Amino acid sequence: TSDIAKDTMPLYDIAGSSTFGNAVHEIFDSINPASAQLNEDVYNEVEHRFVYTHSPDQRAKITEGIIASIYAPLGGPFVGNTLHTLGTTHRLSELEFNFHLPHSDAHAFPLSDIGALMLQHGNLDPYLTAYAQDIADNPSTITVAGYMTGFIDAVFRVNSETSEPVYVVADYKTNRLHKPANEQENPLTPYHPDNLVASMVKNGYIMQALVYSVALHRYLQWRQPGYDPNVHLGGAAYLYIRGMTGHSTDEPTPRPYGVYHWRPETALVLALDALFAGKGN
């Protein structure tokens, strides 16, 4: 019921903002989620960052919400791990990437090319097919050229069953997808993995996940011995921490609430890599 979900969602009432989101990001970066005194570490970070903006009661909720997300299951490619079990040993924080894109207008490509490649190589679910179709059909005047740079919140190295490491790019999201004013709604429902795709599309995170996947692919090409994208690329995980309260779906293979996982097909990552490099199709 919505009351139980509400009671187990510490961040239910905490307002969202870019300032709040940035502060939470910094906390995830500065702590070791595997720390023996995790509660104390998170408490200190929250006190330090929110002392002037949030009441003691709100700060307690923020602390509780962050700790809950660290112990929550991650599902999918994380094979039973949590942020707590992965700690910092298996985490690379703030991986910077810099791409040279085609430099001249003659070699620039329209955004619609990305949609076309998604449709061609994507093996997409219906939501992402509609999204890709939308981009491919949009004769946008936006062309992509020049330089692309950014930071990936975290790359996790997960040991798979084959003992080969699998790398997953991850992004922490503090978006509030539930509506506290709506008492009837179960606030966990928007964080069901099938429902997160709406936020992923609306906020441009699908496009971001594709760019991150190409960045990871390029990074692993020179860092991972015997690199094979089919083996080592684990896709992208978007961690909506408000929904990461430890609840999982009641499917035969349960999936955690609050985690959106998508592994773009290898063929799509390679096609985008070539497109970004100005090699066309």
Salt bridges, closest charged atoms under 4 A:
GLU26 OE1 - ARG49 NH1 2.44
GLU45 OE1 - ARG49 NH2 2.88
GLU47 OE2 - ARG59 NE 2.95
ASP153 OD2 - HIS25 NE2 2.74
GLU164 OE1 - HIS232 NE2 2.79
ASP171 OD1 - HIS25 NE2 3.98
ASP171 OD1 - LYS173 NZ 3.22
ASP194 OD1 - ARG255 NH2 3.04
GLU251 OE2 - ARG255 NH2 2.91
ASP273 OD2 - HIS217 NE2 3.71
ASP273 OD1 - ARG218 NE 2.57
